[in-house]
C-alpha cells in the first residue's frame, strides 16, 4: 500500500472513532434522560451503566454496519472491490469529508442542547461528500430511501404511538396504588428498560462507525468481504462509543429529561420500553434508524398518554426543525470539506480538513464552558420551556 494511502487511511480511522465518541455522548440521553429525570438512577451511575451496555451491544450484530458500508455510498462493485478509478486517496478523502460533516453537526447541536440525529449527521456528511466527488451516481438512492429516510419518518411516529398506548394502559392498571408505592416500583422498571435502550443503542449506532471504517478499508483495497467487519474494527468502535457515553452529553440529557415532558416513573418505563423494542427490531433488519428520533418520539408519546402531563410542543418544534436540516446541513459541510481537500490534494488536503475539524471542535468546546451543564445541575427545572440557565435572561428582558 502506498505511504500516502496509508497515512490518509489512518487519519480516516482516527476521525471515524472520534465520530463514534461524539455519537456516544450526544446520544446518552436517548437511554438515560428519563431515568435521570425521575431519580431512578443517579446521573453518574446512569451514564456508567449505559456505557457498559453500549459496549456489549456493539457486538450483538453487524447488519447496520453492512447497511452503511454497502447501501449508502456507491464505491464498490459486486465483488467488493473499489470501482475502477476510485481506489485510494479520492474515496478516502470522500469518507473523511463525510465524517467531518457528521462530527461538526453533532457538536453544534450538542452545544445548543438539541437532540438531533447522529446517524443522519453521518449519512448527510457522506451523501454530501459523495455527490460533490462523484455526482448523484455516487449515492445509492434506493438504499438511502429504504434504510434511512423511511425509518426516519416511521420510527418516531410508531414509537410515540406505542409509548402513548403503553402509558395509558399502565396508569389504568396502577390507578389504585398510592403514588409513592407506584413510583418506587416503576423506578426499578426504568432501570431495566433504560438498560435495554443502551444495549440497543450500541447495537445500532456503534455499527454505523464500523460500517464507515469498513468502507474506508474497501476504498484502500485492504478489505473486500461485503458480509463481514474486521474484528479489530468492532472492538475499537465499541470502546469509542462506550467512552463517549460515559462522558455523558449532559446538555442533551437535560433537554430530553426535563425540556420535553414532565416525566414520572411509569411514563419513563413506557417510553424506554417502546424505544428499546423498536431500535432492537430495526437493528436486526439492518435499518440504520436514528435512536434519537425513536427516543424523542417515545418520550412525547408518554406525555400524550398521561392525562394532565405537560408537553412542551415549542421545544419539540425546535427539535423537529433540527431533524429536518440535519441531512442537508451535514451534507453541505461534507461537500465543502471534499472540495477543499480535493483542491489542495493528497495528504496536505486531508491535513487541512483535519486541522479545521480540530480547531472548530475546540472552539465549540470552549464556548460550551461558558454555561456548564453537568451531573449536578442536569435535573434543574425548566420554566415555560426555558432552560434553567436562561431564566435570568428572560426575566431581565421582561422587566425591561
C-alpha positions in Angstrom: 0.0 0.0 0.0 1.4 3.4 -0.9 2.5 5.6 2.0 0.1 8.4 1.0 -2.9 6.0 1.1 -1.7 4.5 4.5 -1.4 8.0 6.1 -4.9 9.1 4.8 -6.4 5.8 5.9 -5.0 6.3 9.4 -6.5 9.8 9.5 -9.9 8.5 8.4 -9.9 5.7 11.0 -9.0 8.2 13.8 -11.7 10.6 12.6 -14.3 7.8 12.4 -13.5 6.8 16.0 -13.8 10.5 17.0 -17.3 10.5 15.4 -18.1 7.3 17.4 -17.1 9.1 20.6 -19.3 12.1 19.8 -22.1 9.7 18.9 -21.8 8.2 22.4 -22.0 11.4 24.4 -24.5 13.0 22.0 -26.9 10.1 22.4 -26.5 9.1 26.0 -29.8 10.9 26.8 -31.7 8.5 24.5 -31.3 5.8 27.1 -30.8 7.6 30.3 -32.5 11.0 30.2 -35.9 9.9 31.7 -34.1 7.6 34.2 -32.1 10.5 35.4 -35.0 12.9 35.4 -37.2 10.7 37.6 -34.3 9.8 40.0 -34.3 6.1 39.2 -30.6 6.3 38.9 -28.1 8.9 39.9 -26.6 10.7 36.9 -23.1 9.4 37.1 -24.3 5.8 37.8 -26.7 6.1 34.8 -24.0 7.0 32.3 -21.7 4.3 33.6 -24.4 1.7 33.2 -25.2 3.0 29.8 -21.5 2.9 28.7 -21.1 -0.7 29.7 -24.3 -1.8 27.9 -23.4 0.2 24.8 -20.1 -1.7 24.8 -21.8 -5.1 24.9 -24.5 -4.1 22.4 -21.9 -3.2 19.8 -21.0 -6.9 19.4 -24.5 -8.3 19.0 -24.9 -8.0 15.2 -23.4 -6.3 12.1 -26.5 -5.8 10.0 -26.4 -2.0 10.4 -22.7 -1.9 9.7 -23.3 -3.6 6.4 -26.0 -1.1 5.6 -23.6 1.7 6.0 -20.7 0.1 4.1 -22.9 -1.3 1.2 -26.1 0.7 0.9 -25.3 4.4 1.0 -22.2 5.4 -1.0 -21.6 3.7 -4.3 -17.9 3.0 -4.4 -17.6 -0.8 -4.8 -18.6 -3.4 -7.4 -20.5 -6.6 -6.8 -17.3 -8.4 -5.8 -16.5 -5.8 -3.1 -13.5 -4.3 -5.0 -13.5 -0.5 -5.5 -14.9 0.8 -8.7 -12.3 1.4 -11.4 -10.6 4.8 -10.9 -11.9 5.3 -7.4 -9.3 3.4 -5.4 -7.2 5.0 -2.7 -6.9 8.7 -2.0 -10.1 10.1 -3.7 -12.6 7.8 -1.8 -10.7 8.0 1.4 -10.9 11.8 1.2 -14.6 11.4 0.5 -15.1 9.3 3.6 -13.1 11.8 5.7 -15.1 14.7 4.4 -18.4 12.9 5.3 -17.1 12.2 8.8 -16.1 15.8 9.4 -19.6 16.9 8.3 -21.1 14.5 10.8 -18.9 15.4 13.7 -19.3 19.2 13.3 -23.1 18.9 13.1 -23.1 16.6 16.2 -21.0 19.1 18.2 -23.1 22.1 17.0 -26.4 20.5 18.1 -24.8 19.3 21.4 -23.7 22.9 22.1 -27.3 24.1 21.8 -28.7 21.0 23.7 -30.6 19.8 20.6 -31.2 16.0 20.5 -30.6 15.7 16.7 -29.7 12.5 15.0 -26.0 11.5 15.0 -27.0 8.9 12.4 -28.4 11.4 10.0 -25.4 13.7 10.6 -23.2 10.9 9.4 -25.3 9.9 6.5 -25.7 13.6 5.5 -22.0 14.1 5.5 -21.3 11.0 3.4 -24.0 11.8 0.9 -22.9 15.4 0.5 -19.3 14.4 0.0 -20.3 11.6 -2.4 -22.3 14.0 -4.5 -19.5 16.5 -4.6 -17.0 13.9 -5.5 -18.9 11.6 -7.8 -22.1 13.3 -8.7 -25.6 11.9 -8.0 -24.4 8.5 -9.1 -22.1 8.3 -6.1 -25.1 7.7 -3.8 -27.2 4.5 -3.7 -30.5 6.4 -3.5 -32.7 3.3 -3.1 -30.7 2.2 -0.1 -30.9 5.7 1.4 -34.7 5.7 0.9 -35.4 2.2 2.3 -32.8 2.1 5.1 -32.6 5.7 6.2 -35.4 8.0 5.1 -38.4 5.7 5.6 -37.3 4.6 9.1 -36.6 8.3 9.9 -40.3 9.1 9.3 -41.9 6.0 10.6 -39.8 5.2 13.7 -40.7 8.3 15.9 -44.4 8.0 14.9 -44.5 4.3 15.8 -42.5 4.9 19.0 -44.8 7.7 20.0 -47.9 5.6 19.4 -46.6 2.6 21.3 -45.5 4.8 24.2 -48.8 6.6 24.4 -50.8 3.4 24.4 -48.4 1.8 26.9 -48.6 4.8 29.2 -52.4 4.9 29.2 -52.5 1.2 30.0 -50.0 1.5 32.8 -51.9 4.3 34.5 -55.2 2.4 34.3 -53.6 -0.7 35.8 -52.0 1.2 38.7 -54.7 3.7 39.3 -55.5 2.4 42.8 -51.9 2.4 44.1 -50.5 5.2 46.3 -48.2 7.4 44.2 -45.1 6.7 46.2 -45.5 3.0 46.1 -46.3 3.1 42.4 -43.3 5.2 41.5 -40.8 3.1 43.6 -41.7 0.0 41.6 -41.6 1.8 38.2 -38.2 3.3 39.0 -36.8 -0.2 39.1 -38.6 -0.9 35.9 -37.0 2.1 34.4 -33.5 0.8 35.2 -34.2 -2.3 33.2 -35.8 -0.6 30.3 -33.1 2.0 30.1 -30.5 -0.8 30.1 -32.3 -2.3 27.1 -32.2 1.1 25.2 -28.5 1.4 26.0 -27.9 -2.2 24.6 -30.0 -1.3 21.6 -28.1 1.9 21.0 -24.8 0.1 21.0 -26.2 -2.5 18.6 -27.4 0.2 16.2 -25.2 3.2 16.5 -21.7 1.7 17.1 -22.2 -0.3 14.0 -22.5 2.8 11.8 -18.9 3.7 12.6 -17.9 0.1 12.0 -19.5 0.4 8.5 -17.7 3.7 7.8 -14.3 2.2 8.7 -15.1 -0.9 6.7 -16.0 1.4 3.8 -12.6 3.1 4.1 -10.8 -0.3 4.2 -12.7 -1.2 1.0 -11.6 2.1 -0.6 -8.0 1.4 0.3 -8.2 -2.0 -1.2 -7.4 -3.9 2.0 -10.9 -5.4 2.6 -13.3 -7.0 0.1 -15.8 -9.0 2.2 -19.2 -7.4 1.8 -20.7 -9.6 4.5 -18.3 -9.1 7.4 -16.5 -6.5 9.5 -12.9 -6.9 10.8 -12.8 -7.9 14.5 -10.4 -5.1 15.4 -12.9 -2.6 13.9 -15.7 -4.0 16.1 -13.5 -3.7 19.3 -12.3 -0.2 18.5 -15.8 1.2 17.7 -17.3 -0.5 20.8 -14.7 1.1 23.1 -15.1 4.5 21.4 -18.9 4.7 21.8 -18.7 3.4 25.3 -16.1 6.1 26.3 -18.3 8.8 24.7 -21.4 7.5 26.6 -19.5 7.6 29.9 -18.6 11.2 29.4 -22.3 12.0 29.3 -23.8 14.6 26.9 -25.4 16.5 29.8 -26.7 19.3 27.6 -28.8 16.9 25.5 -29.8 14.8 28.6 -31.2 18.0 30.1 -33.4 18.7 27.1 -34.7 15.2 26.8 -35.2 14.6 30.5 -36.7 18.0 31.6 -37.3 20.0 28.4 -39.9 18.0 26.6 -42.3 16.4 29.1 -42.7 16.3 32.9 -41.8 12.7 33.4 -42.9 10.4 36.2 -41.6 6.8 36.5 -44.5 5.0 34.8 -44.1 7.3 31.8 -40.3 6.8 31.7 -40.7 3.0 31.7 -43.3 3.1 28.9 -41.1 5.4 26.8 -37.9 3.4 27.3 -39.6 0.1 26.6 -41.1 1.3 23.4 -37.8 2.8 22.2 -35.8 -0.4 23.1 -38.3 -2.7 21.2 -38.2 -0.5 18.0 -34.4 0.0 18.0 -33.6 -3.7 18.6 -36.0 -4.9 15.9 -34.7 -2.3 13.4 -31.1 -3.3 14.1 -32.0 -6.9 13.3 -33.4 -5.8 10.0 -30.4 -3.7 9.2 -32.3 -0.4 9.3 -29.9 2.4 10.3 -32.6 4.5 12.1 -32.0 7.4 14.4 -32.1 6.3 18.0 -32.6 10.0 18.9 -35.8 10.1 16.8 -37.1 7.0 18.4 -36.3 8.1 22.0 -37.8 11.5 21.4 -41.0 10.1 19.8 -41.5 7.7 22.7 -41.0 10.5 25.3 -43.5 12.7 23.6 -45.9 9.7 23.3 -45.6 9.1 27.0 -46.6 12.7 27.6 -49.6 12.4 25.4 -50.7 9.1 27.1 -50.6 10.6 30.6 -53.7 12.7 31.4 -52.6 16.2 32.6 -49.0 15.8 31.6 -47.1 18.9 30.4 -45.8 18.5 26.9 -43.7 21.4 25.6 -44.5 21.4 21.9 -42.4 24.5 21.3 -39.3 22.7 22.3 -40.4 19.7 20.3 -40.9 22.0 17.3 -37.3 23.3 17.6 -36.1 19.7 17.6 -38.1 18.8 14.6 -36.6 21.7 12.7 -33.1 20.5 13.6 -34.1 17.0 12.4 -35.2 18.4 9.0 -32.0 20.3 8.4 -29.5 17.7 9.7 -29.1 15.7 6.5 -28.7 18.8 4.2 -26.6 20.8 6.8 -24.1 17.9 7.4 -24.2 17.2 3.6 -23.2 20.8 2.9 -20.3 20.6 5.3 -19.2 17.2 3.8 -19.3 18.7 0.3 -17.3 21.8 1.3 -14.7 19.6 3.0 -14.4 17.4 -0.1 -13.9 20.4 -2.4 -11.2 21.9 -0.1 -9.3 18.7 0.4 -9.5 17.8 -3.3 -8.4 21.2 -4.4 -5.3 21.1 -2.3 -4.8 17.4 -3.0 -3.3 14.4 -1.2 -2.0 14.4 2.3 -1.8 18.2 2.6 -5.5 18.5 1.6 -6.5 15.9 4.2 -4.3 17.6 6.8 -6.1 20.9 6.2 -9.5 19.4 6.6 -8.5 17.5 9.7 -7.0 20.7 11.2 -10.3 22.6 10.5 -12.1 19.8 12.3 -9.8 20.1 15.4 -10.0 23.9 15.6 -13.8 24.0 15.1 -14.3 21.3 17.7 -12.1 23.1 20.2 -13.9 26.4 19.7 -17.3 24.8 20.3 -15.9 23.1 23.4 -14.6 26.4 24.8 -17.9 28.0 24.0 -19.7 25.3 26.0 -17.6 26.2 29.1 -19.5 29.5 29.4 -22.6 27.6 30.5 -21.5 24.3 32.1 -24.1 21.6 32.3 -23.1 18.6 34.4 -24.4 15.8 36.6 -25.1 18.2 39.4 -27.5 20.6 37.6 -28.8 18.4 34.8 -32.2 18.0 36.6 -32.8 21.7 37.3 -36.4 22.5 36.5 -37.4 24.3 33.2 -40.0 27.1 33.3 -42.3 27.5 30.4 -40.0 25.7 28.0 -37.0 27.8 29.1 -33.8 26.1 30.3 -32.8 27.0 33.9 -29.6 28.9 32.8 -31.7 31.2 30.7 -34.2 32.2 33.4 -32.4 35.3 34.4 -32.0 36.5 30.8 -35.8 36.1 30.2 -36.6 37.8 33.5 -34.4 40.8 32.7 -35.9 41.2 29.2 -39.4 41.1 30.6 -38.5 43.7 33.3 -37.1 46.0 30.6 
